[in-house]
């Protein structure tokens, strides 16, 4: 089997309503997503999606993925897509860095491997641990009352784990947000307070030591070194996310005792191949992990949740789905969906999500077709 063509499309994904994070300093109204289809000489096609959460959240943007395809796509043509590790090394030689741009191609390779072997991705990632994946809500920054109301609405939809976006410029307001959420929290609720790197170390220490919160604090500061400083001066468990890009970053965080858990996101670290290595390392050192993607449709969500399902339950925290936040669903009825706070993964070969005419009709122009 050989890769015979690489097709790339762009699609703008408006959010159902504006979303604020990092204490409200970052606002998002639409996402720029790139869809990749790898076609083979044996008639199989594999799909992947790369969708940064805007261009202010991480050092990544949608146009960068499509520009990188001019270099990466030719490196895959004529190669056996089942040789995934070798092809990842090929992409890393062809274009060092730019991890997020390689993620959709890597997902498409795994989709083809699953189809060719007759196995769903979670079987290739180690086998299902349980039957479903627990899901968590994502609560936009707002007033204390607005955030409590959002958690109550999410609870009504079945969610029991919530990621509440705090991290504003006013420590007193963040303390009020956290205190209000804790006062309204039910016994079955689990809340992570996600700062998205907005606090300075001094503010992080001030807020975290002023509240009685039972959950995690996620990415309190910009850099790993700053988060390590906060770790030494506070008592709550810390989760790291945006400051962990390479495998070396994860190793450095573990050596420093910087956290008790991490976010594991394929689009952030270079795709399913690289994120599986991070997942395996996390299991070996006893971390707990939210395994989800940065953003996108149900295609990106489902790819990440296949890895989550294959992760030991004692290391696995709930996963977030981006597609419920979108104004439109280009692949209705497919993939991982919220069913009372739980998601079941497709048991069909490969990824289990195939964009059809609805996507092709709504998608922007075809950006590249390599043969």
Backbone torsions as a table, in degrees:
resi	resn	phi	psi	omega
1	UNK	NA	134.6	-179.4
2	UNK	-131.5	148.4	172.5
3	UNK	-73.8	122.1	-176.8
4	UNK	-105.4	-29.8	179.5
5	UNK	-147.7	150.8	174.1
6	UNK	-126.2	119.5	178.6
7	UNK	-114.2	141.1	-175.4
8	UNK	-133.7	133.3	176.5
9	UNK	-128.5	154.4	172.9
10	UNK	-112.2	141.9	175.8
11	UNK	-142.7	129.9	173.2
12	UNK	-84.5	131.4	-177.1
13	UNK	-115.7	93.9	176.9
14	UNK	-64.5	141.1	174.2
15	UNK	-80.1	150.9	-179.4
16	UNK	-62.7	-32.3	173.9
17	UNK	-152.9	155.8	-179.0
18	UNK	-56.8	147.4	-175.7
19	UNK	-128.6	129.4	178.0
20	UNK	-113.5	140.9	171.6
21	UNK	-142.4	-178.4	-177.3
22	UNK	55.2	46.4	177.7
23	UNK	71.9	15.1	179.5
24	UNK	94.6	-2.1	-179.0
25	UNK	-77.7	-17.4	178.9
26	UNK	-118.0	126.2	-178.9
27	UNK	-121.6	139.7	-177.8
28	UNK	-133.6	134.9	179.1
29	UNK	-123.3	-18.2	178.5
30	UNK	-156.7	154.5	178.4
31	UNK	-115.4	149.9	179.4
32	UNK	-107.8	106.8	-174.1
33	UNK	-110.4	145.8	178.1
34	UNK	-119.4	128.1	178.7
35	UNK	-108.5	135.3	-178.4
36	UNK	-122.2	134.9	173.8
37	UNK	-124.7	120.4	173.7
38	UNK	-95.5	121.5	178.9
39	UNK	-105.0	148.5	-176.9
40	UNK	-121.7	165.3	179.2
41	UNK	-75.4	-3.3	177.3
42	UNK	-106.3	9.1	173.9
43	UNK	91.3	-4.5	177.1
44	UNK	-86.2	148.0	176.3
45	UNK	-130.7	135.9	177.4
46	UNK	-115.1	143.2	-175.8
47	UNK	-115.4	147.6	172.2
48	UNK	-146.0	159.6	179.7
49	UNK	-136.8	136.7	173.4
50	UNK	-122.5	119.7	-174.1
51	UNK	-141.6	88.5	173.4
52	UNK	-60.7	151.2	177.9
53	UNK	-82.2	82.8	-174.5
54	UNK	68.7	-158.7	178.2
55	UNK	-122.9	7.7	178.9
56	UNK	-110.6	-6.2	-176.3
57	UNK	-83.7	-47.0	179.2
58	UNK	-131.9	165.8	173.1
59	UNK	-73.5	69.9	-176.6
60	UNK	-158.9	146.5	174.9
61	UNK	-154.6	155.2	-172.7
62	UNK	-57.4	-42.4	179.9
63	UNK	-62.2	-28.0	178.3
64	UNK	-67.0	-35.8	177.4
65	UNK	-62.3	-47.8	-175.7
66	UNK	-69.1	-35.6	176.3
67	UNK	-65.0	-38.8	-179.5
68	UNK	-66.1	-25.9	179.9
69	UNK	-61.7	-26.2	177.8
70	UNK	-61.9	-27.8	178.9
71	UNK	-96.9	-41.1	-171.7
72	UNK	-78.8	-40.1	-175.7
73	UNK	-58.4	-46.7	179.0
74	UNK	-60.6	-27.3	-179.9
75	UNK	-69.7	-19.1	-179.5
76	UNK	-97.1	-21.6	-176.1
77	UNK	-62.3	133.0	179.9
78	UNK	82.3	0.2	-179.3
79	UNK	-99.3	156.3	177.3
80	UNK	-76.9	117.0	-174.9
81	UNK	-68.1	-14.0	-179.4
82	UNK	-78.8	-11.8	179.2
83	UNK	-89.4	67.6	-166.4
84	UNK	-68.9	-43.4	-179.9
85	UNK	-61.8	-44.0	-179.9
86	UNK	-63.3	-39.6	-179.5
87	UNK	-71.0	-31.8	173.3
88	UNK	-64.6	-40.3	176.5
89	UNK	-64.7	-38.4	177.3
90	UNK	-61.2	-44.5	179.5
91	UNK	-65.5	-36.7	-179.3
92	UNK	-68.6	-29.8	175.3
93	UNK	-76.3	-41.4	-177.9
94	UNK	-66.4	-34.4	-178.2
95	UNK	-148.6	91.1	178.2
96	UNK	-61.5	145.0	-179.1
97	UNK	72.1	-150.4	178.4
98	UNK	49.7	47.8	-173.3
99	UNK	-59.2	-42.2	-175.9
100	UNK	-61.8	-28.2	-178.7
101	UNK	-73.3	-22.8	-178.8
102	UNK	-87.0	-17.6	-173.1
103	UNK	-58.8	-46.3	-178.6
104	UNK	-65.4	-34.4	176.5
105	UNK	-65.4	-42.2	179.6
106	UNK	-63.3	-41.4	176.9
107	UNK	-60.5	-42.6	179.3
108	UNK	-63.2	-35.5	176.3
109	UNK	-63.3	-43.7	178.7
110	UNK	-65.2	-37.4	177.1
111	UNK	-60.0	-43.3	178.4
112	UNK	-66.7	-39.7	178.5
113	UNK	-62.0	-44.0	178.9
114	UNK	-62.4	-44.2	179.4
115	UNK	-63.6	-39.9	-176.9
116	UNK	-71.4	-26.0	179.4
117	UNK	-97.5	-9.8	-177.7
118	UNK	77.2	21.1	-176.0
119	UNK	-119.6	142.5	171.3
120	UNK	-69.4	158.5	-175.8
121	UNK	-59.3	-36.9	-177.3
122	UNK	-64.1	-27.3	175.3
123	UNK	-69.3	-35.5	178.6
124	UNK	-73.1	-23.0	-178.5
125	UNK	-90.5	7.0	176.1
126	UNK	127.0	-9.2	178.8
127	UNK	101.1	147.1	-176.6
128	UNK	-65.6	134.3	172.3
129	UNK	-107.3	91.5	-172.2
130	UNK	93.7	-173.1	-176.4
131	UNK	-109.5	-21.4	-176.9
132	UNK	-139.2	166.3	175.6
133	UNK	-113.5	128.4	175.0
134	UNK	-69.3	145.2	-176.6
135	UNK	-113.6	152.7	175.1
136	UNK	-123.2	149.6	177.0
137	UNK	-81.7	168.1	174.3
138	UNK	-129.5	117.3	-170.3
139	UNK	-105.9	112.9	-178.7
140	UNK	-61.7	150.4	175.3
141	UNK	-60.1	136.9	177.5
142	UNK	-164.4	-165.6	174.1
143	UNK	-69.8	162.6	176.4
144	UNK	-53.4	-41.9	-178.5
145	UNK	-67.0	-41.3	179.2
146	UNK	-63.9	-40.9	-178.2
147	UNK	-69.9	-38.6	175.8
148	UNK	-63.0	-42.6	179.1
149	UNK	-63.1	-38.6	178.8
150	UNK	-65.3	-39.6	177.7
151	UNK	-66.3	-39.4	178.3
152	UNK	-63.4	-38.8	176.9
153	UNK	-66.9	-39.6	178.2
154	UNK	-66.5	-38.0	177.2
155	UNK	-61.9	-38.6	178.3
156	UNK	-65.1	-25.7	177.2
157	UNK	-86.4	2.7	175.5
158	UNK	106.5	-9.2	-178.4
159	UNK	-72.9	138.7	174.4
160	UNK	-119.8	-11.8	175.6
161	UNK	-113.5	134.5	-173.6
162	UNK	-133.9	138.7	174.0
163	UNK	-107.6	106.2	-175.3
164	UNK	-97.9	122.7	-175.3
165	UNK	-85.4	109.7	175.9
166	UNK	-118.8	-165.8	176.6
167	UNK	109.5	33.7	-179.4
168	UNK	-78.7	-179.5	-179.1
169	UNK	-80.2	-11.6	-178.8
170	UNK	-109.6	104.2	-179.3
171	UNK	-55.1	-37.7	-178.6
172	UNK	-63.0	-35.7	179.3
173	UNK	-70.6	-39.3	176.3
174	UNK	-64.4	-39.3	176.4
175	UNK	-61.5	-41.1	178.8
176	UNK	-64.9	-40.7	177.8
177	UNK	-60.2	-49.3	-176.7
178	UNK	-65.6	-43.6	179.4
179	UNK	-61.4	-39.8	-179.6
180	UNK	-66.7	-42.4	179.3
181	UNK	-65.2	-41.9	179.4
182	UNK	-64.9	-37.7	-179.6
183	UNK	-67.0	-32.1	-178.2
184	UNK	-93.3	-6.0	-175.2
185	UNK	-68.2	134.8	175.9
186	UNK	-89.8	163.1	-174.1
187	UNK	-57.3	-34.1	-177.3
188	UNK	-84.2	-6.3	-177.6
189	UNK	-79.3	144.3	173.6
190	UNK	-128.6	121.5	-173.5
191	UNK	-118.9	131.4	168.9
192	UNK	-106.6	131.5	177.0
193	UNK	-96.4	108.5	-171.7
194	UNK	-100.0	113.1	-176.7
195	UNK	-89.5	-19.3	-179.6
196	UNK	51.8	42.0	171.9
197	UNK	67.6	20.6	-173.4
198	UNK	-81.6	-23.3	-174.7
199	UNK	-86.6	149.2	162.1
200	UNK	-77.9	161.3	178.5
201	UNK	-55.0	-39.6	-178.3
202	UNK	-63.7	-43.2	179.0
203	UNK	-67.7	-39.8	178.7
204	UNK	-58.9	-46.8	-179.8
205	UNK	-64.6	-41.4	179.5
206	UNK	-60.3	-50.1	-176.0
207	UNK	-70.1	-47.8	-174.8
208	UNK	-64.8	-32.0	178.4
209	UNK	-84.3	-7.1	-179.5
210	UNK	-96.3	-12.6	-174.3
211	UNK	-114.4	158.3	174.4
212	UNK	-111.1	79.4	-177.7
213	UNK	-105.6	138.6	-177.0
214	UNK	-92.5	-11.2	-174.6
215	UNK	-99.2	-163.4	-178.2
216	UNK	-86.0	158.7	165.1
217	UNK	-116.2	125.1	-171.6
218	UNK	-107.8	130.7	175.7
219	UNK	41.5	66.2	-177.0
220	UNK	-65.0	-31.9	-174.5
221	UNK	-131.6	173.4	-173.6
222	UNK	-65.8	-48.7	-170.6
223	UNK	-109.4	163.6	175.9
224	UNK	-62.5	-42.9	-179.7
225	UNK	-60.8	-40.8	177.5
226	UNK	-64.5	-40.7	178.7
227	UNK	-66.2	-34.1	176.2
228	UNK	-63.8	-41.8	177.3
229	UNK	-59.4	-43.9	179.0
230	UNK	-65.5	-40.0	179.0
231	UNK	-55.6	-38.1	-176.6
232	UNK	-74.5	-18.9	-172.8
233	UNK	-114.7	7.7	-179.1
234	UNK	-133.8	171.0	-174.3
235	UNK	-113.5	-19.4	-175.2
236	UNK	-76.9	153.1	176.0
237	UNK	-65.8	140.3	-178.2
238	UNK	-113.2	140.3	174.3
239	UNK	-116.3	139.4	179.0
240	UNK	-110.6	150.4	-177.5
241	UNK	-142.5	-84.7	-166.8
242	UNK	-64.1	-25.7	-177.7
243	UNK	-81.3	-2.9	-179.1
244	UNK	-104.6	103.9	-179.7
245	UNK	-108.0	-57.3	-176.8
246	UNK	-94.4	168.3	174.8
247	UNK	-61.5	-36.0	179.4
248	UNK	-61.5	-36.5	176.7
249	UNK	-59.8	-43.0	179.4
250	UNK	-65.7	-40.0	178.0
251	UNK	-64.0	-42.9	178.9
252	UNK	-63.0	-40.2	179.6
253	UNK	-63.7	-40.8	179.4
254	UNK	-67.6	-44.0	-180.0
255	UNK	-59.2	-35.7	-177.4
256	UNK	-85.2	-4.7	-175.7
257	UNK	61.6	37.9	-171.3
258	UNK	-77.4	-19.7	-171.9
259	UNK	-157.4	165.6	174.5
260	UNK	-107.8	-7.8	-179.6
261	UNK	-162.7	169.4	-177.7
262	UNK	-143.3	160.2	164.9
263	UNK	-90.4	135.1	-178.1
264	UNK	-117.0	109.5	-172.3
265	UNK	-129.5	114.8	-177.7
266	UNK	-54.3	-43.9	-175.4
267	UNK	-67.3	-24.8	-179.3
268	UNK	-78.9	-34.8	-172.0
269	UNK	-108.6	4.9	172.1
270	UNK	112.5	8.8	176.1
271	UNK	118.3	179.2	-176.1
272	UNK	-65.7	-34.3	-179.5
273	UNK	-62.1	-49.9	-178.1
274	UNK	-73.1	-35.8	-178.6
275	UNK	-71.1	-28.0	175.3
276	UNK	-64.3	-37.9	176.7
277	UNK	-62.7	-41.8	178.0
278	UNK	-63.7	-44.2	178.3
279	UNK	-58.5	-45.0	-179.5
280	UNK	-63.4	-40.5	177.4
281	UNK	-64.7	-42.9	178.6
282	UNK	-58.9	-41.1	177.2
283	UNK	-63.2	-41.9	-175.6
284	UNK	-66.9	-28.7	-178.6
285	UNK	-101.9	1.7	174.3
286	UNK	85.6	16.5	176.6
287	UNK	-70.5	154.9	166.9
288	UNK	-103.4	145.1	-167.5
289	UNK	-137.7	134.0	163.1
290	UNK	-88.2	119.4	-179.5
291	UNK	-110.5	113.0	-174.3
292	UNK	-162.1	175.5	177.8
293	UNK	-107.9	175.0	-175.5
294	UNK	-71.5	-40.0	-178.8
295	UNK	-179.1	176.6	176.1
296	UNK	125.6	-169.7	-179.5
297	UNK	-83.3	-172.3	178.4
298	UNK	-63.0	-19.3	177.8
299	UNK	-65.2	-52.4	178.5
300	UNK	-64.6	-41.5	178.6
301	UNK	-57.5	-46.8	-174.3
302	UNK	-67.1	-39.6	178.7
303	UNK	-57.3	-46.3	-179.4
304	UNK	-66.7	-38.8	-177.0
305	UNK	-72.2	-21.9	171.3
306	UNK	-60.1	-42.4	177.7
307	UNK	-68.1	-37.9	178.1
308	UNK	-60.5	-44.2	-178.2
309	UNK	-62.9	-28.2	-179.2
310	UNK	-91.6	12.2	179.6
311	UNK	-102.2	135.2	179.5
312	UNK	-50.2	137.1	-174.4
313	UNK	-62.2	-30.1	179.8
314	UNK	-70.1	-18.5	177.5
315	UNK	-102.2	-3.1	-169.8
316	UNK	-106.3	119.7	169.4
317	UNK	-95.7	178.4	-175.9
318	UNK	-67.8	158.7	-179.4
319	UNK	-113.3	147.0	179.0
320	UNK	-95.8	143.6	172.7
321	UNK	-109.7	129.0	177.4
322	UNK	-80.8	-36.3	-167.6
323	UNK	-61.0	-26.4	175.4
324	UNK	-65.9	-15.9	179.5
325	UNK	-86.1	-6.4	-175.8
326	UNK	-86.4	151.0	178.1
327	UNK	-74.8	-23.1	-177.5
328	UNK	-133.9	149.8	179.5
329	UNK	-120.8	98.7	-175.3
330	UNK	-74.7	-9.7	179.7
331	UNK	-131.5	61.6	-174.1
332	UNK	-61.0	138.9	175.8
333	UNK	82.3	-6.5	-178.7
334	UNK	-99.8	157.6	168.0
335	UNK	72.5	-163.1	-176.5
336	UNK	-75.3	122.6	-177.5
337	UNK	-128.3	150.4	177.2
338	UNK	-72.6	123.3	175.2
339	UNK	-130.3	86.8	-178.6
340	UNK	65.7	36.1	179.6
341	UNK	86.6	8.4	179.8
342	UNK	-131.9	155.4	177.1
343	UNK	-131.9	135.4	175.0
344	UNK	-102.8	138.2	-176.9
345	UNK	-92.5	147.0	177.8
346	UNK	-59.6	137.4	-180.0
347	UNK	-100.3	22.2	180.0
348	UNK	-96.5	162.8	-179.5
349	UNK	-60.2	139.9	176.5
350	UNK	82.5	-149.5	-177.8
351	UNK	-69.8	-39.4	-180.0
352	UNK	87.7	12.6	174.9
353	UNK	-132.2	125.4	-178.7
354	UNK	-129.7	106.7	175.6
355	UNK	-58.0	137.1	-177.9
356	UNK	-118.8	-154.9	-177.2
357	UNK	-58.1	-31.6	-179.4
358	UNK	-61.4	-41.6	177.5
359	UNK	-69.0	-46.0	-176.7
360	UNK	-60.6	-34.2	-178.9
361	UNK	-73.9	-38.1	-175.1
362	UNK	-89.3	-16.7	-174.7
363	UNK	-72.3	157.9	175.3
364	UNK	-69.9	-170.9	-176.6
365	UNK	-62.5	151.9	173.8
366	UNK	-69.3	124.1	-172.5
367	UNK	-87.8	-30.5	-178.2
368	UNK	-157.8	140.0	171.4
369	UNK	-135.9	109.8	-178.0
370	UNK	-101.9	138.8	-178.6
371	UNK	-131.5	NA	NA
